[in-house]
């Protein structure tokens, strides 16, 4: 059966311890160490997190627009292999030191039945344009793989947000490339919006003749803006 591009998915319907201002213990006192109160410790941690946490996003809205997604599907009723990407130029976000990625967050437009997708992160050593150089595989070429994990996708026809826990340090001043990879079979489309984006998202779909990632506008979907973001600390 022939593969084809699809835009509309399914019609109608991701303790520290130490002396803090305390006096030294006398030799006859068993232990006079001063420890931080747990609530004070938590407050300090929260202040640090609030100061250093950052979310990288390239869409003007994070609200899913149903049926705005695009990918390669087969006339037999299943999706072909699809890889969706975004590339984040860290210095443009004011990140010039190593960036610690904690989560990859993406929306799901449709998933028929439960499915597992791969989530990969790497550094991109080129200049993103109308296409990306990922070599003969989905994460080769100018990409240096940094981390890989999986995410469980529930069945949905109304949309859902999925969070993939990662935990990896990205080298300073890198271009961070993030991929959501769905193997052939089942029926899965990543979520998207049409509200606008600051940088393009990319799609690789060998079954539809795209063995290298290209912008969605290149294949006729200029209003498909992938809801794919990264949260971490700098």
Secondary structure, 3 states (H helix, E strand, C coil): CCEEEECCCCCCCCCCECCCCCCCCCCCCCCCCCECCHHHHHHHHHHHHHHHEEEECCECCCCCCCCCCCEEEECCCCECCEEEEEEEEHHHHCCCCCEEEEEEEEEEEEEECCEEEEEEEEEECCCCCCECCCCCCCCCCCEEEEEEEEEEECCECCCEEEEEEEEEEECCCCEEEEEEEECCCCEEEECEECCCECCCCEEEEHHHCEEEEEECCCCCCCCCEECEEEEEEC
